[in-house]
Amino acid sequence: MTEKLDRHLKFASVVNFRDIGGYQGYRGKTVAWRRVFRCGEFRNVTSEDMCRLTKELGVVSVIDLRSDFELKNHGKGLLEGCDIKYRNIAFMADSGDPEANARRYKELTNMGDFYVELARQKEYGKRIVEALEVIADPANHPIVFHCAVGKDRTGMLAAMLLTLLGAKEADIIEDYTLSEPYMDELFAKIKSTPPKDGERPMDIPDYFWKASATSMEILLNTLRKEYGSIEGYLTEMGMPADLPEKLKKALLV
């Protein structure tokens, strides 16, 4: 029996920070606590929160899933020049071009279809695999992966990771929906301090600020239908045959 810890970790300057440990995985084993975390961006992180990140949680690595556009406009905050190993794996194949996102917002009606469109892009899928390979290396633990709000790109990566670890689909979907309570607070903050460049919050449809179970169900069901399984999807995107076992060895207890 593994110890049950708090999943949600409250930081003053980093939104939606939580541990993905504690879920039941392959052959009854448990996803280890305090090895892999997910969250929103660090651009406003305070020195106090950085100290907690490194001293209390012992984080040694960060995977930043944001685009070139986001990095240029928002930066890395105090992650710039610190001792934490930093890796940018930009999931958006179009470099986060605001016009591309505006087109998606206009044409699509829910986040599930949004995720499916992204996942079908070969470059996007390759970068999911690249991030999973970094997570599979115990030398990178404890590790944090994040995007802007910690819901979409981060949510897709978490779903792929938990699937390979053998987590139940109900737990994978629940883990995704845990982002929703943070969205109202985050939207209010962004609206009060709109970015200098790119989209304004009012240009983003209401469905973007939701993390409904249906959205993750659409993604998982569509990938299974089109690729036979989530592992089949990742294999098509270039996943090495030994990666699932490496992840299980590194993260299941």
C-alpha positions as a printed NumPy array, in Angstrom:
array([[  0.   ,   0.   ,   0.   ],
       [  1.506,   3.318,  -1.083],
       [  1.074,   6.487,   0.921],
       [ -1.714,   8.784,  -0.256],
       [ -0.477,  12.354,  -0.672],
       [ -2.095,  15.611,  -1.678],
       [ -2.527,  15.732,  -5.451],
       [ -3.125,  19.483,  -5.661],
       [ -0.172,  21.616,  -4.583],
       [ -0.976,  25.292,  -4.163],
       [  1.586,  27.76 ,  -5.475],
       [  1.14 ,  31.516,  -5.293],
       [  2.489,  32.104,  -8.804],
       [  1.98 ,  28.845, -10.752],
       [ -1.532,  27.752, -11.636],
       [ -2.947,  24.213, -11.8  ],
       [  0.046,  22.496, -10.198],
       [ -0.557,  18.889,  -9.273],
       [  0.979,  15.449,  -8.917],
       [ -0.031,  12.653, -11.299],
       [  0.962,   9.967,  -8.798],
       [ -1.332,   7.637,  -6.9  ],
       [ -3.341,   6.161,  -9.768],
       [ -3.501,   2.384, -10.082],
       [ -1.478,   1.194, -13.044],
       [ -0.232,  -1.935, -14.766],
       [ -0.664,  -5.203, -12.841],
       [ -1.99 ,  -3.453,  -9.745],
       [  1.07 ,  -1.287,  -9.257],
       [  0.718,   2.409,  -8.419],
       [  1.99 ,   5.478, -10.253],
       [  4.667,   6.838,  -7.92 ],
       [  3.971,  10.033,  -6.01 ],
       [  6.238,  13.071,  -6.221],
       [  8.05 ,  12.007,  -9.394],
       [  5.976,  13.659, -12.137],
       [  4.027,  16.906, -11.857],
       [  1.907,  18.902, -14.299],
       [  1.009,  22.588, -14.259],
       [  0.621,  25.902, -16.056],
       [  3.486,  28.149, -17.121],
       [  6.264,  29.532, -14.911],
       [  6.591,  32.983, -16.469],
       [  5.423,  34.726, -13.26 ],
       [  6.998,  32.317, -10.784],
       [  8.3  ,  33.938,  -7.597],
       [ 11.597,  33.19 ,  -5.907],
       [  9.656,  31.706,  -2.972],
       [  7.822,  29.294,  -5.254],
       [ 11.044,  28.403,  -7.053],
       [ 12.612,  27.573,  -3.709],
       [  9.679,  25.359,  -2.831],
       [  9.872,  23.687,  -6.245],
       [ 13.524,  22.782,  -5.837],
       [ 13.893,  22.337,  -2.082],
       [ 10.576,  20.866,  -0.981],
       [  9.692,  18.877,  -4.112],
       [ 13.236,  18.352,  -5.346],
       [ 12.355,  19.058,  -8.981],
       [ 15.374,  18.684, -11.262],
       [ 13.774,  18.887, -14.725],
       [ 11.101,  20.893, -16.542],
       [  9.557,  20.172, -19.937],
       [  8.   ,  23.302, -21.44 ],
       [  5.394,  22.402, -24.08 ],
       [  4.76 ,  25.985, -25.173],
       [  5.378,  27.266, -28.683],
       [  8.101,  29.531, -30.044],
       [  5.507,  32.314, -30.174],
       [  4.695,  31.898, -26.476],
       [  8.335,  31.742, -25.44 ],
       [  9.112,  34.913, -27.378],
       [  6.2  ,  36.833, -25.891],
       [  6.094,  35.433, -22.345],
       [  9.545,  34.018, -21.584],
       [ 10.58 ,  31.43 , -19.005],
       [ 10.513,  33.548, -15.862],
       [ 13.   ,  32.48 , -13.206],
       [ 13.584,  29.176, -14.987],
       [ 15.943,  31.176, -17.176],
       [ 19.457,  30.539, -15.927],
       [ 18.5  ,  28.398, -12.909],
       [ 19.964,  24.957, -12.117],
       [ 16.818,  23.063, -13.155],
       [ 17.279,  21.13 , -16.41 ],
       [ 15.039,  22.869, -18.937],
       [ 13.728,  21.321, -22.158],
       [ 11.394,  23.054, -24.602],
       [  9.382,  20.578, -26.69 ],
       [  6.948,  22.803, -28.537],
       [  3.89 ,  20.67 , -29.271],
       [  2.238,  23.095, -31.696],
       [  3.492,  22.166, -35.166],
       [  2.5  ,  25.623, -36.446],
       [  4.632,  27.329, -33.752],
       [  1.518,  28.528, -31.922],
       [  0.564,  30.938, -34.71 ],
       [ -2.44 ,  32.896, -33.346],
       [ -4.114,  32.806, -36.763],
       [ -3.997,  28.999, -36.792],
       [ -5.591,  28.867, -33.358],
       [ -8.202,  31.435, -34.382],
       [ -9.155,  29.199, -37.291],
       [ -9.516,  26.201, -34.959],
       [-11.633,  28.196, -32.525],
       [-13.923,  29.247, -35.362],
       [-14.305,  25.841, -36.996],
       [-14.466,  23.557, -33.947],
       [-17.094,  23.413, -31.215],
       [-15.418,  21.495, -28.373],
       [-11.978,  20.747, -26.975],
       [-12.202,  17.048, -27.831],
       [-12.253,  17.757, -31.571],
       [ -9.558,  20.393, -31.004],
       [ -7.308,  17.753, -29.423],
       [ -8.018,  15.235, -32.178],
       [ -7.007,  17.701, -34.872],
       [ -3.734,  18.368, -33.075],
       [ -3.025,  14.698, -32.375],
       [ -3.44 ,  13.778, -36.037],
       [ -0.538,  16.056, -36.966],
       [  2.549,  13.874, -37.331],
       [  4.857,  16.511, -35.888],
       [  2.612,  16.979, -32.848],
       [  2.581,  13.226, -32.223],
       [  6.358,  13.003, -32.589],
       [  6.761,  15.644, -29.921],
       [  4.468,  13.764, -27.54 ],
       [  6.777,  10.769, -27.956],
       [  9.841,  12.975, -27.419],
       [  8.395,  14.266, -24.147],
       [  7.553,  10.732, -22.998],
       [ 11.151,   9.689, -23.636],
       [ 12.406,  12.484, -21.364],
       [  9.92 ,  11.461, -18.655],
       [ 11.031,   7.819, -18.921],
       [ 14.585,   8.654, -17.787],
       [ 14.835,   8.41 , -13.962],
       [ 17.762,  10.865, -14.072],
       [ 15.19 ,  13.554, -14.897],
       [ 13.014,  12.901, -11.833],
       [ 11.289,  14.621, -10.16 ],
       [ 10.065,  16.311, -13.33 ],
       [  7.404,  18.88 , -14.213],
       [  5.769,  19.29 , -17.608],
       [  3.67 ,  22.319, -18.436],
       [  2.072,  24.425, -21.166],
       [  0.338,  27.778, -20.678],
       [ -2.601,  26.849, -18.442],
       [ -1.758,  23.199, -17.755],
       [ -4.939,  21.849, -19.328],
       [ -4.642,  21.119, -23.055],
       [ -1.162,  20.157, -24.265],
       [ -0.323,  19.163, -20.705],
       [ -3.595,  17.243, -20.46 ],
       [ -2.918,  15.35 , -23.681],
       [  0.583,  14.383, -22.551],
       [ -0.698,  13.286, -19.138],
       [ -3.355,  11.13 , -20.81 ],
       [ -0.782,   9.428, -23.047],
       [  1.566,   8.871, -20.1  ],
       [ -1.09 ,   7.451, -17.794],
       [ -2.375,   5.198, -20.572],
       [  1.075,   3.683, -21.1  ],
       [  1.376,   3.179, -17.344],
       [ -1.83 ,   1.133, -17.403],
       [ -4.101,   3.583, -15.566],
       [ -7.839,   3.061, -15.828],
       [ -9.59 ,   5.231, -18.387],
       [-11.867,   6.629, -15.683],
       [ -8.8  ,   7.859, -13.786],
       [ -7.248,   9.336, -16.936],
       [-10.43 ,  11.272, -17.65 ],
       [-10.759,  12.379, -14.031],
       [ -7.152,  13.605, -14.02 ],
       [ -7.97 ,  15.773, -17.033],
       [-11.133,  17.233, -15.484],
       [ -9.235,  18.311, -12.364],
       [ -8.038,  21.32 , -14.39 ],
       [-11.493,  22.854, -14.738],
       [-11.781,  24.452, -11.265],
       [ -8.677,  26.518, -12.048],
       [-10.01 ,  27.917, -15.307],
       [-12.363,  30.625, -13.983],
       [ -9.608,  32.079, -11.797],
       [ -7.087,  31.929, -14.627],
       [ -9.445,  33.506, -17.152],
       [-10.123,  36.396, -14.773],
       [ -6.378,  37.005, -14.356],
       [ -5.69 ,  36.898, -18.087],
       [ -8.631,  39.168, -18.843],
       [ -7.407,  41.746, -16.333],
       [ -3.88 ,  41.729, -17.814],
       [ -4.244,  40.9  , -21.525],
       [ -1.1  ,  39.981, -23.459],
       [  0.604,  42.619, -25.564],
       [  0.621,  40.405, -28.643],
       [ -1.543,  37.581, -29.924],
       [ -5.052,  36.622, -28.922],
       [ -7.164,  38.518, -26.459],
       [ -9.163,  36.361, -24.015],
       [-12.44 ,  37.596, -25.498],
       [-11.424,  36.059, -28.865],
       [-11.281,  32.597, -27.303],
       [-14.577,  30.641, -27.243],
       [-16.159,  29.638, -23.956],
       [-15.533,  25.939, -24.571],
       [-11.784,  26.535, -24.367],
       [-12.098,  27.313, -20.65 ],
       [-13.644,  23.917, -19.883],
       [-12.051,  20.567, -19.081],
       [-15.043,  18.295, -19.507],
       [-14.905,  14.519, -19.376],
       [-16.465,  14.468, -22.845],
       [-13.459,  16.231, -24.371],
       [-11.   ,  13.603, -23.158],
       [-13.413,  10.807, -24.085],
       [-13.569,  12.14 , -27.661],
       [ -9.77 ,  12.19 , -27.912],
       [ -9.23 ,   8.697, -26.506],
       [-12.11 ,   7.094, -28.415],
       [-11.097,   8.684, -31.718],
       [ -7.465,   7.628, -31.414],
       [ -8.493,   4.069, -30.564],
       [-10.856,   3.991, -33.552],
       [ -8.255,   5.362, -35.972],
       [ -5.106,   3.634, -34.642],
       [ -6.437,   0.56 , -32.813],
       [ -5.213,   1.744, -29.408],
       [ -3.43 ,   4.656, -27.767],
       [ -0.204,   2.665, -27.906],
       [ -0.9  ,   2.065, -31.607],
       [ -1.255,   5.802, -32.109],
       [  2.036,   6.512, -30.344],
       [  3.776,   3.75 , -32.301],
       [  2.564,   5.355, -35.521],
       [  4.051,   8.622, -34.259],
       [  7.46 ,   7.007, -33.779],
       [  7.399,   5.579, -30.253],
       [ 10.265,   3.115, -29.651],
       [  9.04 ,  -0.384, -28.822],
       [ 10.725,  -0.36 , -25.396],
       [  9.395,   3.   , -24.216],
       [  6.248,   1.701, -22.425],
       [  8.363,  -0.688, -20.354],
       [ 10.862,   2.038, -19.538],
       [  8.039,   4.253, -18.272],
       [  6.587,   1.456, -16.166],
       [  9.97 ,   0.647, -14.647],
       [ 10.632,   4.309, -13.863],
       [  7.223,   5.298, -12.503],
       [  5.327,   2.297, -11.129],
       [  5.809,   1.072,  -7.562]])
